Every structure is written in structure tokens, then in C-alpha cells.
């Protein structure tokens, strides 16, 4: 009878478990964002005039980049001699990547662009402009539009 009484006692339920794995992933593409401020020469009077502006770059960490500046929109402009226009009148100017204004800033990767490596935070590049002396042009407001391009 003891055996029969033992059989009537409650027993612990045996739980079964199983598991699986899954992958968690994300793709992090190389990206760059670029913005620029206007470069404004004060008032040209026939003597050398200089000014600066800035280009802000935010590229993902370790992303290599090149920043180039085109020749602008004025007819006959090149990256070494850009032109601001006021109707048919033009005034020449140049853009440089160094404060001494000796390194022309153009658009040919590996030749006259600025290279760098992104850090994931904003990096600021300075654009150095100069209008050479001796241009006696018609008074008025002269302008040009430069396209800054980041290649990465």
C-alpha cells in the first residue's frame, strides 16, 4: 500500500526549453554633407582685395573625401581665373586653399582639390579669395556662383 500511496503524491512538472539565435545588423554607409558660406569682397577700388568664406564638411568616420570648387558660371572663367559678372562687365578673381593664396582651389581630384578624412563631426575648410589689382571696371554689383563638390 505504501507503493500505491506514493504513486498518488503530486509530481513536479518537467518543463522543456529550447532556444535559437538571430542576427542583429546595420549597414553604415559612407556619407558626407557639405555646406558653404558666401564669400563677399568689401569694395573693390582697383587695389588687391581679399576675403574668406568657409565650407563645412561632415563625413562619416574614416571616410576619405576630396572637396573641389568649379570655375563658376561666368563665361570664359577657369578654375585659375574665375570671373564675377555684372551684365557684360566682368571682374577676375581667384580662390585658394591656403592663407598665403598660392594654392589654387580647383576641381580636379588629386590635383587641386582639398583632401581629408571624415571624423563623424563637422570639419571646417577655409576658402581664401583674392581680386587682383589693376582692374578698372564699371561700377556696380558683380557676382558669381561657385559649386563646391565633395567626392567620397
C-alpha positions as CSV (number, residue, x, y, z in Angstrom):
1,X,0.0,0.0,0.0
2,X,2.9,2.2,0.6
3,X,3.7,1.9,-3.1
4,X,0.2,2.9,-4.1
5,X,0.2,5.9,-1.7
6,X,3.5,7.1,-3.2
7,X,2.1,7.0,-6.7
8,X,-0.7,9.3,-5.6
9,X,1.6,12.1,-4.5
10,X,1.8,15.1,-6.8
11,X,4.9,15.2,-9.0
12,X,6.8,18.2,-10.3
13,X,6.0,19.0,-13.9
14,X,9.1,18.8,-16.2
15,X,9.4,21.9,-18.4
16,X,11.2,21.6,-21.7
17,X,13.1,24.6,-23.2
18,X,14.7,25.2,-26.5
19,X,16.4,28.3,-27.9
20,X,17.5,29.9,-31.1
21,X,19.8,32.7,-32.2
22,X,19.2,35.6,-34.5
23,X,21.4,38.2,-36.1
24,X,21.3,41.9,-35.4
25,X,22.9,44.1,-38.1
26,X,23.0,47.6,-39.5
27,X,24.7,49.0,-42.6
28,X,26.6,52.2,-42.1
29,X,27.2,53.8,-45.5
30,X,30.0,56.3,-46.1
31,X,28.2,59.7,-46.2
32,X,29.3,63.3,-46.5
33,X,27.3,66.5,-46.1
34,X,28.6,69.9,-47.3
35,X,27.5,73.5,-46.9
36,X,29.2,76.8,-47.6
37,X,29.0,80.5,-46.6
38,X,29.1,83.4,-49.1
39,X,32.5,85.0,-49.9
40,X,32.0,88.7,-50.0
41,X,34.7,91.2,-51.1
42,X,34.1,94.5,-49.4
43,X,34.5,97.2,-52.1
44,X,36.9,96.8,-54.9
45,X,38.8,100.1,-55.8
46,X,41.4,98.8,-58.2
47,X,43.8,97.5,-55.5
48,X,44.1,93.9,-54.3
49,X,41.0,92.9,-52.3
50,X,40.9,89.7,-50.2
51,X,38.2,87.8,-48.3
52,X,37.4,84.4,-46.9
53,X,34.5,82.1,-46.5
54,X,34.1,78.6,-45.2
55,X,32.9,75.2,-46.3
56,X,31.6,72.9,-43.6
57,X,32.0,69.1,-44.1
58,X,30.5,66.3,-42.1
59,X,31.7,62.9,-43.3
60,X,31.3,59.6,-41.6
61,X,34.2,58.4,-39.5
62,X,37.2,57.3,-41.6
63,X,35.6,58.3,-44.9
64,X,38.2,59.8,-47.3
65,X,37.0,62.8,-49.2
66,X,38.0,65.5,-51.8
67,X,36.4,68.9,-52.0
68,X,36.6,70.7,-55.3
69,X,35.4,74.2,-56.5
70,X,34.2,74.7,-60.1
71,X,35.1,77.6,-62.3
72,X,31.9,79.4,-61.6
73,X,29.1,80.5,-64.0
74,X,30.6,83.5,-65.8
75,X,31.6,83.0,-69.5
76,X,35.3,82.4,-70.0
77,X,36.1,81.6,-66.4
78,X,38.6,78.9,-65.4
79,X,39.4,77.5,-62.0
80,X,42.6,79.6,-62.0
81,X,40.9,82.8,-63.2
82,X,37.3,83.0,-62.2
83,X,35.0,85.9,-63.1
84,X,32.3,87.8,-61.4
85,X,29.9,89.5,-63.8
86,X,27.6,92.4,-63.9
87,X,25.8,92.2,-67.3
88,X,28.5,92.2,-69.9
89,X,31.1,93.5,-67.5
90,X,33.4,91.1,-65.6
91,X,36.0,91.3,-62.8
92,X,38.5,88.5,-62.3
93,X,39.2,86.8,-59.0
94,X,40.8,83.6,-57.7
95,X,40.1,81.1,-54.9
96,X,42.8,79.4,-52.9
97,X,43.1,76.7,-50.3
98,X,45.9,78.3,-48.3
99,X,46.1,81.6,-46.3
100,X,49.1,82.8,-48.5
101,X,46.8,82.5,-51.5
102,X,49.3,80.4,-53.5
103,X,47.5,77.1,-53.9
104,X,44.6,77.4,-56.4
105,X,41.5,75.6,-55.4
106,X,40.0,73.8,-58.4
107,X,38.0,70.7,-59.1
108,X,40.4,68.0,-60.4
109,X,40.7,65.3,-57.8
110,X,44.3,64.6,-56.9
111,X,45.5,67.8,-58.4
112,X,43.9,70.9,-56.9
113,X,41.2,69.7,-54.5
114,X,41.3,69.5,-50.7
115,X,41.6,66.0,-49.3
116,X,40.7,64.8,-45.9
117,X,39.3,62.1,-43.7
118,X,35.9,62.3,-42.0
119,X,35.6,62.1,-38.3
120,X,31.9,62.0,-38.0
121,X,31.9,65.6,-36.7
122,X,31.9,68.9,-38.7
123,X,35.2,69.9,-40.2
124,X,35.5,73.5,-41.5
125,X,37.6,74.4,-44.5
126,X,38.5,78.0,-45.3
127,X,38.2,79.4,-48.8
128,X,40.7,82.3,-49.4
129,X,39.7,84.7,-52.2
130,X,41.6,87.5,-53.9
131,X,40.7,90.1,-56.6
132,X,43.9,91.2,-58.2
133,X,44.8,94.8,-58.6
134,X,44.5,96.9,-61.7
135,X,41.0,96.0,-62.9
136,X,39.2,99.3,-63.6
137,X,35.7,98.1,-64.3
138,X,32.3,99.8,-64.5
139,X,30.8,100.4,-61.0
140,X,28.0,98.0,-60.0
141,X,27.4,94.8,-58.2
142,X,29.3,91.8,-59.5
143,X,28.7,88.2,-58.6
144,X,29.4,84.6,-59.5
145,X,28.1,81.2,-58.2
146,X,30.6,78.5,-57.3
147,X,29.7,74.9,-56.9
148,X,31.5,73.1,-54.1
149,X,31.5,69.3,-54.7
150,X,32.6,66.6,-52.2
151,X,33.7,63.3,-53.7
152,X,34.0,60.3,-51.3
